[in-house]
Amino acid sequence: MQVSKIEVDNFRLLNKFTLTPECYLSLIIGKNNTAKTSLLTVLDKFINYQDAKGFTFNDLNIKAQKELKSYIASSLPEESSYTPIKISLRVYIEYSENDDIGRLSRLFVDLDPENNTVVLSYEYILDYEHLIEMRNDFLDSMKKLNEEGETELSEDSAADKFLGLGIRKYFHIEIKSMQFDKQNASFIEDSYVNIQSSNSIKDIISFHHISARRDVSNKYNNSTLSQQVVDIFNANEDNDAMREAFKDLRVTLVQSDHEIGKVYSTIFSDIADVVKKFGGMTPGDTQIQVMSNLRPDELLKNNATIVYQHEGQNLPEHYNGLGYMNLFSILFNLDSVLNRIRRSKSEIPADVNLLFIEEPEAHTHPQMQYIFIKNIKQLMSEKLRREDGIKANLQCLISTHSAHIVTNCDFDDIKYLKRLPCGLAVEAKNIHELQELYERDGEAGKAAYRFLKQYLTVNCSELFFTEKAIFVEGDSERIMLPTMMKKLDKKYPSEPPLLSQNISIVDGAGSHSKIFANFIEFIGLKSLIITDIDTYYDEPKNADDAKHIACPSSDTQALYTWNSSLRFFHCRGDDKACQYFLALGDSEKTIGYDPTTNAWKPMAGGNVFTAYQYGPKGAYAGCSFEDSFIEENKAFILEHGDKFESLRPKWLTLFKQTNDSFSLAQKGIKKKSSFALDLLLYEPEILNEDDNTPQNVWSVPLYIEEGLEWLRKL
């Protein structure tokens, strides 16, 4: 038995939101402000409604907020046309013929043997009668404000203020088991089992969470962990396996009570005698005795202390690093939660248990994050089995911003939360759906997916969390890109700095970027592809064969390009595309995915930009980063090239005579990464005293500057 689907509507950014949890563990990831915490909150507020804090006006989706304000501040709709404003949660529970459905059967709405799904519907709803009451109360409050002379508030601001005071008076909660037509994936709205409260189904579904706010600190006298010992104690008190230990504890406390009582009678005897002398209406009225009354929970609360050992010495808990304290806090919390889920021998665990762990990576270093995600499944499995053999059923959801946790988890467990273009809602995407996209292309697609999966989990899982990405051709671009971004930030000081933006760099993927195409579209990643146009011409060797000769893209002989990714994104089937790419304007280099044709093509508002060598119109245009850089920075190379260990002297000498950038790039560079390091090493920082501008400092190649400026302004 398991939760197969969770649907949320009208709760903050969770609007018409659907999540399909995995059987055991779901890793919920996404950029900041993609409603990961909101998902935890709405589950807690509904499933634990009796214990959790209620909903507020700001919990409503923005669209619902505006609608509600318009009703109370402007005019009410007709009752017949009013669609109740509500926050809703629907939890789909699927069962199999091997499950015990004794308790769940109370929620069956139909007897269809093919229907193995029960849908719990939670609604926080405003009916029409209470909408009228809300509007009348608002008008009364406006009248009082006017009488008190507070005329500065607009009606809209007054509505915000009124609704901010609370909406619980007007909204109410409804819990139902809805009849679900599995074949048509629809509901029969007027067919349901009414459920009185969340407590009445606590044996069917339970929700627990470990919040990111764990209050751990290594400040002096902090005792967060020690206080959590009380929670573990309380959770274990009814544990059958611990019964003998608790019996021994109580015996020890009774004995200690008696001994401490003797000491108390001596310490407090004088004051007891004084009180006794004051007498009363009858003898003994003012006779008192101070007794010991040790209670296990209170004793632990004030006297249990966590220490850790270092070289044989016990040190206080706050001497630990924050990472260890955070990890210990999670494990303490987890122990308490799993004990509550497992329940005592006299109880049967709930049919379905959900546990949400929020951001376990806080303060921890990568190795600790790796250990956590590798061990969490096994730990929970061990802890869920009781001494009598009964094992509680648990589905765990973990939200994280950690690329290290993503790297070391099962790729298919990932649920990616992505903001929709409107910005007012998010969607959850199952990463295993990405595999289906790749496999549309047959064996080549399967191979591409295997590569992508390995690349993301081993090298570049931060792509899941970044706002923008740059796919670069090779080591030269990767090494120089931060400095190039810094140069452009200085060149355009009034623009948002590139170096302060959340940008990830993917190395060695420029000409192989088509492998990432489905992934880019799947998560909506804004991507700059910096690649080489790689132009060439054919020199016939004989009638049946030809030799490919590399050449500058502006060469009149240039006809072909080796770059299959450029051709892919621009939907060019053949390799005779050199002149096509050189003729493209800036706007035509912006690429988007067209689902109607299942192809990428130039598109206004696209989220991919292809930057490649082109040069000013009519001028020289190279075919690689190196010859474009040399062509646009000849003065710099001529002045400093003699110091470069990466340049072959023979070809540098020839370059000084001919200014042939292509030949120096193709034959004169020993190793491209060494050339990039030389460029960084020998860039002079000499300033002209007259105009404060650097002299003979290299500039960013035009095609890269164009791409970075496109990325900056997104």
N, C-alpha and C positions, 0 to 999 in steps of 0.2 A: 504494500500500500504506500502511495507516495503522492506528494503534490506535483501535478504535472504542468500546471499553469497558474500564474498569478496575474490578474488584471486590475489596474488601478485607473480611476478616472477622476479628474478635477481636483487632484491633490498636488498643489504647487506645480512643479514642472511635469509631474506624472499625469499626463492627460491622454486618455485612450492608450495607456501603456500596457505592454504585455511582456512578461518574463516567463521562460520555461526552465525551471530549475532542473539540474541533473539529479540522478538518483542519490548520490552521496555528497558531492561537494561542487559548488558553483563559485567560480572566481569572478567577482563583479568589478570591472575596471572601466575607466573612462577618464577624460580630462576633468579638470576642476569644474564645479557647478553643473554636473550632469545627474544630480538627484540621487546619488548613491545613499547618502544619509536619509534623504526623504523616503526612500524605499523602506529602510529600517523603521523609520518613525511611523509610517502609515500602517505597517504590519503590527507594530506594538499598540498603536492607538485603537485599532479595531479588535484584534484578537485578544488583547489584554485590556479591553475597554473599562472593566470594573476597577482596574488598578492604575492604568496609565492616565496621564493628564489629557483633558478633553481637547477638542479641536478649537482653533481660533479663526477669525476672519481671514488672517493672512495665510492660513492653510489652504484656502480655496485657490484654484487656478486663477490667473489674472483675468481671463475672459469671464469667469463666473463672478469674480469680484465686481467687475464693471457692470455686469448685468444686475447684480443685487443692488448696487448703489443707484442705478438708474430707476429701479423699481421703488425704492423708498424715498428717493430725492425728487423724482419726476412724476411718474404715474404708474399705477398698477396695470398689469395686463388683465384681460378677461379670464375668469377662472377656467373656461373651456380651452383656452389657448395657452395656459400656463404649464410649462414643463418644470417640475420641481427642481430647484437648485440643490445639488447634493454632491457629496464626496462618496465614492464607492470603491469597494474592494471585493473582488470575486476570487475565491480559492477553489481550484479544481482538484479534487482528490480522486485518483484512479486506484482501483483494487483489482486483484486477480482471484481466480478460483482457489488459490492457496492461502488467501488471507482470511483471518477471522473477522467477519463483518457483523458480529452480534450487536455491537454498539452503533456502528455506522448505519445499520439497517433502519434505525429510528428516523433517519433523514431521507429514506427513499421516497420519491414522489411517484414513481411508476414501477411496475413489475416487469419491465422489458429485460429479458435475460441478456440481451446484446448491449445494454447500457451499463457500462462498468464505471461510470463517472458520477460522483456527487459534487455539486457546486454549491459552496457556501457563499452567500451574498451578504455583505455588510454595507449598509448605507447610512450616512449621516445626512439627514434630509430636512428640507424646509417645505412644509405643505402650505397650501394656499391660505388656510385659516391663520396660521402663524405668520405668514408674510403680511397679512393685513394688520395683525397685532404689532409687528415690527414697524411697519410704516406709521401707524398711529403713535407709537412710542417715540419714533423719530420726530414726527411733527410736533409732539408735545415738548420735546427737548429743544427744538428750534424756537418754539414760542417762548420758552423760558430764557433762552439765550438773547432773544430780541428784547424781552422785558428787562433783562439785566444789562442791556446796552452793548452786548458783544456782537456788533454788526460787521466786524472785520472778516469773520469767517464766511467763505463762500459755501454754497449748499453742498458742493462736492467735498470740501474740507470738513464740513460739519458731519457729513455722512461717514467719512473716514474715521473721525473722532468717535462718533456714536458706535460704529461697528467694531472699532478697536477695543471698546469697553467689554465686549463679549457677545457671543451669539448663542450660547448654550441654552438660554431661556427659550429660544425660538426653534432651534433644530432638535431633532430627536434621532435616535439610532434604531434601525430595523435590521434584524438578522434573520435570514431565511435560507432554506435549502431549496434551490430552484430546480424545476424540471428542465432537463437538458436533452435536446434532440441531437445526439452525437452524429447521426448521419448527415444532418444539415448544419451542424455546428451553430445551433440557435437555441433560444430559450422560449418557453411558453410562459409569458410574464405573469399570467393570473393563476398559474399552477405551482404551488410551493408549500412547504412545511414551515410554519412560523416558529421561530426559536426565541424564547423569552429573554435570554441574556447570554453573554459569552461564557458565563460560568456553567451554563447547562450543557455546553459542548466541550468542556475542558478535557474530557476523557477521549475526545475524538481528535482535537488539534490543540497543540500548545506552541507558544512562541517565546523564545528566550533570546537575549542579546547581550553581547559584551561591547559596550560603547567605546569609541575612541577616547572619550574623556575619562581616563582612568586615574587622574589626579596623582600620578606618581611624581615624586620630586626627590632630589637628593639634598634638599635644604636641611639645615640642622634641626634635629628632633622630629623630622617627618617620620610618621609611622603608618603609612598607608597599608603596607603589606601586613603589618602586625594586626591592624584592624580587620583585615580580610580573614584572618584566622577565625574570627567569630563566625563569619558566614560559612566557612568550611565546617566548623563545629556544629552549627545549627542544621546544615544540610546532611550531616552524618548521624545526627542524633537518633533517627529512626532506621538507620542502616543495620540490617540484620548481621552483616559481617562484623560490625563494630559493637554489637550488643554487649559482649563480655567486657570490652574495654570501657564502655560507659558505666557498666555496673561497678567495675573496679574504681572508676573515678568518683562515683557517688559514695562508695564505702570510705574512700580516702578523705573526701570532704566532710563526712559525718565525724570521723575521728578527729580531723583537724578542727572542726567546729567546737568539739568538746574541749580540746586542749586550749584553743584560743579563748574560749569562754572563761576558763579558770584565770587566765591572765587578765582579761577584761575586768573580772570581778575585783581584782586587786587594784588595777589602775583607776577604776571609777568608784571605788568604795567610799572615798571621802565625799564626793558630790552626792552620791546616793544617800549618805547619812544626813547631809544638809537638807536635801529635799524631804527626807522622812520626818525631820523635826518640825517642818511647817504644818504637818498634820492635815486633817481633812474632816469631813463630816463624820466619817467612821474610820476606825483604825485600818491602816494599810492603804488608804486612798492614795497616798503619795509615796508609796514604796516602789522604787524602780530598780531595774537590773539591766545592764548592758550585755547583750548576748551576741555571739558571732552568728552570722547568717550568710554563709558562703554559697553563692550561686555560680554554676559553671560558666554561663555566658558572660556574667558581669566580671567574674574573675579573669577570664580570658581578655575581655575588652580592655581592662585596665592594667593587666600584668603580663600578658603574653607578648614576647618580643622576638622579632626575627633578627637573627645575626648570621653573618657568613664568616667562614674561616679563611684566614690568610696567614700562611706560614705558622700554623698552629695557634693563632690568636683569634678569638671571637671579636668581630667588629660590628658596629651597628649597621642596620639595613641602609641608612642614608649615606653610608660610605661607598655603597655600590654605585656603579655607573647607571645613568638613566636607562640605557639599553637593557641591562640585566633586570633592573627594577620593573620596567615595562613588561618584559617577558615573564617574570615571576608573577606579576599582577594578572596577566592574561591566564596563566596556568592555574593560579588560585581561583580566579573567577570561573574558569572552565571546569575545575573540579567541583565547585559548588553547583554550577548549572547542570552538569552531567548527573550529579547525585539526585537533583530534583527531577530530571527527566526519567531516570531509572526507577525512582520511587521505592518505597519500602516493600517488604515481602507481602504485606497485607493488601497491596494495591497492584493493579495492572497498569503499566505505562500507557500513556495516550497513544492512540493509533498512529498519529502523525506528529512528529516534533520538528519544529524549525528552529535553527540556531543561527543567528547573524553575528559574525565577528567583524568589527569595524576597524580597519587600518591597523593590523597587528604589527606593522613595520616601524611604528613611531619610535624614534631614538635608537633604533637598532642598526648595526652594521650589516653589510651584505651577507656575510657568512651566517650570522644569526638568523636572518630572514630565510636563507636557504634551509637551515636546519628546521625551522618552524614549519614551513610548507611541506617538507619531506616527511615529517613525523606526525602531522596533525591527523591524517586519516587513520593511521594505525592507533594513535592514542585514543581517539574517540571510539574506535571499534572495540578496543580492550575495555574501556571504561563503561560501555553501554551494556555489557553482559553482567547479569546479576549472579549471585551464588546459586540460586535455584535454577539457573539455565536460561531464564527469560532474558531476551535481548531487546532493548528499546529501539524503535525505528527512528532514525535521525537523518535529516537533510540539512547540511550546513551551507551557509552563504558567507563568503568572505569578501569584503570590499577592500581594495588596495590601490595605492598609487605607486607601488614598488615594482620596478622593472625586474628586480632580482627574484621576487616572488613569482612573477609571470614566467620568467625564464625557467623556473624549476617546478612548474606545475604541469598538469596534463593539459595540453593545448586545447583539447575538446571541452574542457571544463569552463572555458572563458565565456563570459557574457559581457559584451561591449556596449556601454551606454553612450549614446551619441545624440547630441542636440540636433533637432530638426531645423531646417532653414529659417522657419518663422522665429526661432529663438525662444518660444514659449512652451516648448514640450521636448521630451526626449524619447528615444526608442531604444529597445534592448535588442542587440543582434547576437545570435549564436555564432561563434567563430566556426563551428563545424559546417555552417551554411556556406562559408567561403570555399570549402573544398568542392562543393557542388558547382560553384561558378567556374572554378578551374577545370573541372572534369568535363565541362561542355566541349573543351578543345581536345578531347581524346587523350592519347598517351602523352603528347607534348604537354598538355595541361596538367596531367597527373604528375609528371616530372617537375614542372614549374611549382606546383603546390608543395611537393616534398622539399624542394629547395627553399621555398619561402618559409615553410614551417621551421625548418632547421635554422635558417638565417635569423628569423625573428626570435626564436627561443635561445639561441646561442650568442648572437652578436648585437641585436638591435631591438630588443623588446620595448625600449623607450618610445618607439614609434606609436605605441598605443596611447601614450600620454602627451605627446607633443602637440603643439598647435600647428606647426609648420615643419616641413622637411625639405632638405636639399639633397638630391641624389647626384653625387659627383662622379667624374670619370675615373680618377685614379689618385695616387698618392700626392702628386703635385698640387692638385686642387684642394685636397683635404688639408694638406699642410699649410697652404697659403690662405685658405678661406677666412679664418678668424681675422687675420691682418687685413685682408681685403675689405671685410665688413667694417673693421675699425676705420679704415681710410674713408669709406663712403659715409660713415657716421660723422666724420669731421667735415667732409665735403658738403653734407646736407644737415647742418646743425639744427635746423628748425623742424626736421622730420623725426618721427619716433625712431630711436636708435635700434639698429638691427641686433646689436649685441645684448640688448635688454629683453629681446623677445624670446619666446619659448620655441627655439628652432633646433631640430636634430639634423645631424649630417650623416648620410648613409654613404659609406666609402665603397668605391669600385663598382657602382651600380648605374653610372650614367648611360652607357651604351647597352646595359642589361636591364634598364628600368622598366621595360615592358613586362617583365616578370612580376613587377609590383603593381601592375595596372589594376587588376581586380581588387587587390588589397586597398589601394588608394581610394577607389570608388566606394568600397564596402564601408570604410570608416570615415569617408569624407575628408581625407587628409589634403590640405593645401600644399602642393608640391612643386618645387623648382627642380627641373632636370638640367644640370649643366653637363653637356656632353660634347663630343667631337663630331664634326660633320664627316670626317674620314672620307674625303673625296679621292677619286682615282680615274684613270683612263686606261683603255686597253691598247697594248702594243702587240700587234699580231706577230706570232712566232712562225706560224705556218697556216695553211688553209683551214685546219681544224682546231687550232689552239690559239690562245692569246695570253699575254702576260699582263697582270694588273699592276699598274704603275701609280703610286701615290703622287698627288700633286696638290698645290694650293687650290682652294675652292674657286678662287677668282680666275684661275687659269682657263683660257679659252678651250682647252682640251677636256677640262673637267666635266664629266657627264654622270658618273656613278657615285653612289655613297655606300660604304660598308655598314652604316649605322642602321640596323634593323629596327631599333626602338624608335628612332625618329620616323621611320617609314610607318611603323605600327600606329603611333599616336596621331599621325597626320593622314592615316588611312591611305597610304601609298603602297600598292601591291608590288610594284617593280622597283629595281634599284636605280633606275635612271631618273633620279629626283634632285640632283644637285642644283640645277637652275631653279627648280620649284622652291627649294628652301631659301635660296639667296633672294628670291623675289618677294618673300613674305614680309609683311609689315609687322609692327609690334603687336597689334591686336590679333593678328592671325596666328601668332605663336601661343596664344592662350587656348588651351585644349579642354574640352569637356566630353563626358560620356553621353551618348545618345542611346537610350534604352530601346527606342523603336527600331534602330538598325543594328543594335548590339555592336557599336563601333565608336571609337574616339575620333573627334574631328575638331577643327577650329570653332570656338564657340564663345560668345560674349558671356562673361561670368563664370567661365570654366575654372576648375581648381588646379590645373596643371599648366606650367609654362615651360616651353622647351627653349633653352638658351644654347646656342652653338655659334661657331665662328662665321662671321659674315662681313665684317669690316664696313667702313663708310661707303656709301654708294659710289661705285666706279673705282674704288681704291682696292688695294691688295686685301685679300681675305685668306686666312690660313686654313689648314685642315685639322690642326690640333692646338691644344692650349699653348704649347711651347712656342710654335712659330707665330701665333697671334701675339703672344706676350712680347717676343723679341721684336716683331714688326712695330708694335705700338710703343716700345721702350728702347729704341735704338741708342739714344744718347746715354742711357743708364748702362746698357751692355758695353758700349764702346769705352765708357769711363772706368767701369769696375770689372769687366769681363776677365782681365788678366789675373785677377785674384781668385777666380772661380776654379776650384779643383774639379768641378763637374764638367768643364769645357775642355775639349781637345784643342791644344794650341794651334795645330795646323788649320783647323776649320775656323777658329776665331780669327786668325790672321787673314784668311780668305774672306771672311765676313767683313772685316775692316776695309777690304779693297772693293767688294762687290755689293755690300749691304743685302746679301741674299739670306733673308731670314729663314726661308724654308730649308735650305741646305744646312745651315747651322743647327736648326732644330732636329733635322732628320739624322745628321751624321756627326754633328759636333758635340752632342750631349752624351756623356758616359752613362749616366743614370738619372732618370727624371726626378726622383725624390731628392737626390743630392743637388740637382739644379735648383729645386724649390728652396732647399735649406740655404744655398748660397745667396739667393735673392733676399731672404730674410736677414742673413748675416751681414751683407754688405750694403744694405740700404742706408745711405747717409742721413743723419739727423741734423745737418748743418742748416741754419736758418739765415736767410738774407736779412741783414740788419735794417734795410730800408723798408721792406714790405712784409717781413715776418713769414715768408712762405719758404718751404723747403726747396733746395736746389737739386736738380738731377735725381729726384726721388721717383721710383717707378709708379706707374698708374695702373689701375685695375683695367684689364681688357674690356673693351666696349660690350661684348656680348655677355660677359659675366655681370658687369655693372647694370645692364639692362634687366637681366633676370633678377638680381638682388633688389633693384628698385621696385620691380613688380611685386616681389614677395613682401617687401617692407610695407607697402600700402594696403595689403589685404586686411 
